Amino acid sequence: MNSNQFKGTGVALITPFRKDKSIDFRALENLVNFQIENGTNFLVVLGTTSEAATLTKDEQNAVINFIIEINDKRLPIVVGCGSNNTTELVQNVKELNKPGIDGILSAAPYYNKPNQTGIYEHFKALAEATPLPIILYNVPGRTASNIAAETTIKLAKKFKNIVAIKEASGNFEQMMQIVKNKPKNFLVFSGDDATTLPLISLGFDGVISVLANAYPADFSKMVQLALDNNFTEARTIHYKLIDIINSMFADGNPAGVKAYLNLQKRIENNLRLPLVPVNDKLFAEIIKLEKEYS
């Protein structure tokens, strides 16, 4: 199972909306091409940043099919597919076994708060339901359910198609245990743009990024420099971006990155409820940061 196709910078693509909250497919096409032309290594479709929870099933399928067509096999595509209903997840993932999809990103079950045995059995069922490579997604701040390092390692060793984890727990000790004990070809991705550089220094293999929607060239360059052990140059880019990163998440995701993309004239600044655009004070700060960066 080839996991190296996912090394480096993956972008958790936003979903652009028009004023009437319909999907802006022209803006989405431009965004996909912007990523491909500026160094992004793989595309993540229907992640949290895409507001997938507010898309209907038909809309989700339309977004997947559209991005497959626009991408035209230029970059690997990973599709977000998670649920707190394991039976439903198994059914949904079977529908994604089609040309143009190269992997699955699946978050730990949310709301139910299963124990580690339940988490293991959940991902076991997923791994047995699809031949596609699976990237686990550990984000306790959203799911209220942490995937322990021991569970991650057990899954990685047992199932050949569980090839990576996106770690957004913020628990450096846990993350280092994964790096230390993982199988050789199992990848570990940062789920936090701000800590990507230090995490690569600890042995991470890249990032699944929100920031890269708006700054793919610089961020993917920073990641590659770090992977090449050129931390001096990588650190320069990191500190050039750090205030932007912090502002991007200050009033929720993807509200922050959509504000930046709007200022870059790539999208209209629209979200679907319950999410709303950033507050006026933060937007003024974002205008200042974007102007200074440019």
N, C-alpha and C positions, 0 to 999 in steps of 0.2 A: 504493500500500500504506500504510494508516494505522498509523503507529507511535505516535502521540500517545496512543492508548488505554492504553499501558503506562507513561506518565510517572508519576513520583511514587514511592509505596511499594508494592512487591509483597511479599507474605508467602510465604515458603517453608514451607508448612503441614506440621506434624508429623502423624504417624499415631498416634492414641491406641490403646493396647492395654489389654485387661483383664488380670487376674492370670494367666489361662490363656494369655495372649499372642494371643488372638483380637482382631480389630479391633473397637474400641468405636465403633460408628457413631453412637450417640446423642451421645457426647462430640464426635465429629467434626462432627456437625450443629450443635451449640452453638458450636463453635469457628468454623465458617464464618460463622454469623450474628454472632458477636462481632466478627469482622473487618469484615463489611459495615456493621455499626452504629457502627463506631469509626474510620472514615476511611481504611481501607486502599483502595488504588486498583485493585489486581488480585491475583488468587490464583495461586500457583504450586503445582501438584499434582505429586507424585512427584519432587520434588527430592531432593537428598542428605539434607536434614533430615527427610524423610518416612520414612527407613529403607527406601526403595524396593528396595534390594538384597536385603532380607530378605523381601520380599513375593513371593508366587507370581504368575504371569501372571494367573490368575483374580482374585486379590486386587487386583492393580493395576487391572484393568478395573472391578472392583466399586467401588473408591475413586473412580476417574474418573467413572463413571456416577452414583454417589451425589452427588458434589459438584456435577456439572452439574445434577442435579435440585434439590438444596437451593439452589444459587445462583440458579436460575431467571432467568438472564441479567442479574442485578443488577450483577455485576462481570465484566470480562474474565477468562478462565481460560487460563493457560499450563500446558502439561503437559511435564514432564521426559521426555526421550527421548534417551538416549545409548548408545553402544556402542563397543567397540574392534574390532568386526566391522562394516565399512561395509555389506556386503550385508545383514546382519541388521538394521541400523539403518534402511536404506531400506525393508525390508519392514514393520518395526514402525511407522514413521511414516505409512505409507499407511493403516494401520488407525485412525489418529487423525484422519483427515479426515472429521469428522462434526460435526453441529450441537452447539453448546455449548462447543467448543474453539476458542479465538481465537488461539493461538500455541503454539510449541514452544520449549523451553529445552534446548539440547544441549551437553554438555560435550565438550571435546577428547578424542580417543581416549586411554584410559588404558592403562598397563602396556606397550603395544607401543613407546612412545616414537618415533613417526614424526617425520621431519624436516618442514620447513615445506611442502615440495611435497606430502607425504603428507597433512598437515593440510588444506591447500587442497583437494585432490582429494576428501577425505572429506566436507568441508562442501559442496563442489560437487555431489556425488552426493545429499546430503541436500536441498539447495535445489531440485534438479531433480526430486525425488521427491514434493514436496508443494507445494500452493499456499499453505499457511499461513505466516504470518510466523514467522521463526526468530530466536531470541535465542541468540547464541553464549555459551558459558560457559567462561571461562578460569580454571582453578584448579589451577595447577601443583603445589601442595602435596598434592593428591589424585591428580592424573593423571600426574605426572612428565613433563608435556608442555605446554610454554608455546606459546600462540598469539602470535607476534610481532606488533608493531604493524603492520608492513608487510603481513602476511598478513591481518589483520583488515580493513585499509583496502581491500586488493585484493578480498576477498570482498564487502565492503559496496558497492563500486562496480560489481561485476560482476553481483550478484544482487539484484533488487529486493525479494525476500522475506526476505533477511537484513537485518533492520531494527535490530538492537541487539546489544550485548555486555554480559554480566555480567562485570566485571573483578575478579578476586580474586587477582591475581598479587602484589600488594603492591609492585609496581615503579612508582613514581610517574612516573618518566621515560617509561616505556613508555606509561602511561595518558595522559600529557599529549600524547604524539605522536598517539595515537588521536583525542583531542579536537581537536587542531590540524588534522589532515588528513582527518577523516572527511567523508562527504557530509552535506549540511545536515540531512536528516531522520533520520539514523542516530543512535540513542540509545546512551548509555553509562551503565551502572548500576554502582553500588558493589556488590561482593560481600562487603563487610566492614562490619558495623554501626558499629564504632568509628571508622572513617575516612570515614563517609558525609558528614558535615558539611564537612570540608576538601575532599573530592573534588567536592562540588557547587560549592564556591567556585572550583574549577578548570574547571568547565563540565560536570560530570556531570548527568544528567537524573533521578536518583533512585537507588533501591536495591532489591535483592531481599533481604529481611531475615529473619533468624531471630528477633531480638528482638521483632518486631512480633506474633509469635504471642501473647505475653504482655502487651505494652504497645502495642497498635496506635494508640490515640488520641494519646498523647504523641509517639510516634516519627513517625507520619505528619504530625502538626502540625509537628514540627521540620523534617522534609523539605520540607513546603510553604513554611514560613517561609523556609528557605534558598533554595528555588527562586524565591521572591519577593524575594530579596536583603535580607531582614530577618535579618541574621546576628546581631544583638544578642540578639533574643529566641530565635532558634534555638540560639545558644550556651548560653543558660541551661538549656534542656532537655537539650542534649547532655551538659553536665556533671552534670546531675541523674541521667542514665542511665549514665554511663560506668563506674562501679564495678559496676553490674549487668551491663553488657555484658561486662566483663572476667571476671567470675565465671561468666558463662553459657558461656564457652568454655574455662574452666580445666581441665576434666576431660572434654572431648569434647563433640561436638554430635551428636544433640540432647539428650544427657543433662542439660545445664545448663538449657535452656529447659523441658524436661519437669519438672524439679524446681520451677521457678517456677510453671508451670501447675498442678502438683499442689498447691502451697501456696495457689494461688488457687481451689482446689477445682473446677478445670475438667476434669482428667483424673486417672486413676490413674498412679502413677509407675512405669511398666513400659516396658522396651525389649526388643528381640529380640537374642539373641546373634548376633554377638560383642560387641554393645554392652551396657553395664550402667549402672545409675544412678550418679550422682556419689558420690564417697567421703564418708564421714561428716563429716570436717573441713570440706570444702567445703559440704556440705549445711547445716551449722550456720551458716556464713557467709551462705549464701543466705537462710536463715530471717531472719537479722538484717537483711540488705539489703532484703528484701521488706517486713518489718515497718516499717523506717524509711521506705521509699518510700510505703507506704500511709498 
